[in-house]
Amino acid sequence: MINLEVFGESAAMAAVAELLDEAEGVSRVRVVDATRAAHSVVSAAARPRAVDRLLEEMRRLGVPDADITLTRVEVVGPSATERPEVSLVWEDVLGMAWLNSRPIARYLAFMFVAGVIGGYGVIERNGILIVGAMAVSPDLLPITSIGVGLVSRHASLAGRAFLTLALGLALASVAAAVLTLAQDQLDLIPSSFNIDATVLGSLTTVNDETIAVALAAGVAGMLALETRASSGVGVAISVTTIPAAAYLGVAVGLGEIGNVGGALAVLGTNVAMLVLGASATLIIQRALRRRAVARRGGSPGA
């Protein structure tokens, strides 16, 4: 269920309240006076399928987006046992994608830390550290944002998200490379160390497993974004990116240039398949949403 709250001049809010009261999939419409003179607040409970259409109608009434607040509410009790509906809210997905496409400092810090932990995991042949690096990495966010940008035909969104992803993966690789070079200079890496014999030694060859795993991870990533489960699924996404980025960095740090090309190919293939899987999932979700809305005689919106 989506809680909808709209603020504005009382005359305009009367029209909004009338719109909501007559809309299918909307209930509990209320109008209360605001503290500001001659202003009111309209609130209502709306089913996800109705939200995008309502936003379009309110924009036609001249209501600014800044005066509209949407809150997703988890329904409990007897009503929660009803048959679930397709709950994709396009405005929600698009808004999250724009937010997640930004290369903010926290994202870059997490990618740097993931590179350090992943680098140690490669050098120490420690699978637990590799998993830890995948858990830290937030690369799920820009990957799904690229998919949203492509499906919505927002080239600027897809481009910004891709640059954010590329910057993050490059930072992770640089962190692993600098860590490896420092350890090598300090003779902390055994002379018998062989990067091809590590737990990630297969990350120089693209095969059917590379493609299938990345595609499946892309599907899981988009579904996780839509259901707010990204923190739990992020490891599944990063299994196709962070190990390859860490391996690439370690190879550069050790001067194993022969392995760099293969690692880059694997990383590039993984990213492409992740985006393809995420985009295909979103296309299917939107088609199901349009079909559900059409069955009820509504407007599918975006």
N, C-alpha and C positions, 0 to 999 in steps of 0.2 A: 504494500500500500504506500502511496505517496501523499504526504501532507503538503498542501499548497497554501501559500500565504502571499497576499498581494496588498501593497500599501499605495495610497494615492489620495487625490482629492475625492471628497465624498460623492460628488456627482458621477465621476468616472467609476468609482468603486461600486456604485449602484448598478451600473451597466455590467460590470464584471460579475457581480453577484447574480444578476439575472442570467447571464451566459452560463455560469457554473451550475445554477439551479436547474437549468433546462438540459444540461449536457448528460449524455449517457455515460455511465461509469463514474459519476461524481455524486457524493453524498455529504451530509453534515455541513452544508454551507452556512456560514455565519458572517455577520457584519457587525463590527464593534467600532465605536468612536476611538480615534487615536488621540494622543495627548496634544498633537499639533491641531490648531483650530481648523475646522472645515476639512479635515482629513479622516479617513477611515481605514480599517484593516479588514480584508476579506480572507477567510480561511475555509478550507474544504479538504475532504479526503477523496483522492482520485485513484482509480485503478491505473496501473502503468500504461495500459494500451491507450488511455485517453489523454495522457499528458502532452504528447507532442502536438496533437490537434488543438488542445486548449491553449498552448503557448502561441500557436499561429493566430488563433482567434483574438487573443489578448493583445498581440502586437498590432493587429488590424484596428483595435480600439485605441491604439496609441499608448499602451502601457509600456514603459521602459523595462528592459530586462533587469536592470538594477533594482527595480521595485518588486521583483518576483523572487520568492524563495521556495525551493523544493527540498523536501526532506524525506528520505526513504525510511519507512518504519517497518520493523519486523512484526508481523501479525502473530499473536498467540491466542489460545483459547479455541472455542468451537469453530469459529470462522476460518481458522488456519487449516482445518481439515478439508476445506473445499478444494475442488479440482484446480490446480494451479494454471495460470495463464502465461502466455509469452510475456515476459516482464521487461523486455528491452526498451529503455527510454533513450531515444537517440540523442536528445539534448544532453543527457547525463554522460553518455559515452563520449560524445564529441568534446564536452567540457573537460572531462578527465584527460582526454588525449592531449588537448592543448596544454594542460598543466604538466603532464608527464613528459612532454617533448622539450622542456626547458633544461639546459645544462646547469642546474643550480649547484652550489658548492657542496651541499650534502651528498648529492648523487656522485659527483666527482670524487669526494672523499671515500665513499663506499667502494667505488671502482678501484681506487688506489689501494685500499686495504685488501680488497679481493685479489689484486695482483700480487701483493706481498705474500699473503697466505698461500695463494696458488703456487707462487714461485717456490716457497719452502716445501710445499707438497710434492712438486716435481723433483726437486733436488733430493729430498729425504725419502722419496718413493713412498709417501704416506697418503693413502687414500682418504683418511679421515680429514686431513688438512685440505685436500681437494674439495671434499664435500663442504667443509667450512667456508671455503672461498665462494662456492656456488651459493651458499645460504646468505652470505653477505651481499653479493652482487645484486643491484636493482635494475639490471638491464632488461628485465621484463617490461618495464614501463615505456621506454622509447620504442621497443620492438612492436608492442601493440599499438602505439601511437602512429607508427608508420603504416600499419594495416588500416587504421581508422582513416588516416589521411588519404590513402589510395582509394578506399571504397567510397569515401565521401567526395573524392575529386578535389580535395584541398591540397594542392601541390605544395603550398608554403608549409602546411602542417607536416606532411610527409618528409619534406626536405629538412625542416628543422629537427624533427625526430631522428632522421638518419644521421645528421651531423652530431647530434647529442650521443647517439649510440656509438658512432665511430670514434668520437672523442673519448668516451668512457672506456671502450675496448683498447684504444691506443694507450690510454693512461695505465690500464691494468698491465699491458704488455711492457710498457716502459718501466713500471715499478718492479716487475719480475726481472727484467733485464738488468736494471741497476743493482738490485739485490744480488743477482747471480754474479755480476762482474765484481762487486765488492767482495763477495765471499771467495771468488776465484783469486783475486789479488792478495787476499789475506791467507791463502792456502787453507781455507776451511772446507773446500770441496775435495774429496779423495781423488787422487790421480787416476784411480780405476773407474771413476764415474763415467757411465755411458748413457747419454740421454735417450738413445734408442731402446735401452733396456728398462726404462722407467714404466710406471703404470700407464703413462700416456704415450707410449712409443708408437701407437697406431694412429696418432693424430697427424699424420703426414700424407694419408691416402684417403681420397673420397671413395666411398663404396655405398652399397644399397642401405646398409645400416645407418650411415651418416644421414642420408636423405630421409629415411623413414622415421628415425628418432626425432629429427628436427621438425618434420611436418607435424608429428603427433604433439610435440611440445608446443608448437605454435597454436594448435587447436586448444590445448589446455590453457595456454596463456590468455587467449582472448576470452574463453569462458570464465577464467578466474577474474579477469578485469571486470566483467559484467556482473559477477556475483560477489565482488569485494573479497575474494579469497586469494589475492595476489601474493600475500606474504607466505602462504602455504605452498603455492605452486611455483614460486620463483626459483626454487632449486631445480625443478624439472626443466625450466627454460635454460637456466645457466649451465646445465650439464652439456649443452651444445655450444657454449660460447666461452665461458671462463677457463675451462681446462685448455682449450685451444689457444686462448690468448696468453695464459701462463706458460704453456709449452713454447709458444713463439718467443716470448720474452727470455726464457731460459736459454733457448737456442741462440738468440742474438747475443746474450751475455757471455756465452761460452765460445762465440765465434763459429758456431756450427751453421754456417750460412746455407749449406746444402739442405738443411731441414726447414729453412724459413719458407721457401716457396710452397712446399707441401702443406705446412701449417696454415699459411695464408689461404690456400685453396679450400682447406677444410673449414676454416672460420668463415670465409665468404659464402661457401655453400650452405653452411648451417644458418647463417643470417637470412639468406634468400629463402630457404625452406621454412624458417620460422615465420617470416613475413607472409609467405604464401599460405601457410596453414592458418595464421591469424586472420588474414583477409578473407579466405574462403569461409571460415567459421562465421565471421561477421556478415557476409553476404547471405548465408543460409539463415542466420538469426533474423535479419531484416526481412527476408522473404517470408519466413514463418509469421513474423509480426504483421506484415501487410495482409497475409492470408487470414489471420485471426481477426484483424480489424474489418476486413472486407466481409467476412461472414456475419459480422454484427451490424453491417450497414454504415460503418463510420468511415472517416477519412484517414488513410494511412500516414499522412504527414510526410516527414522526411524519409 
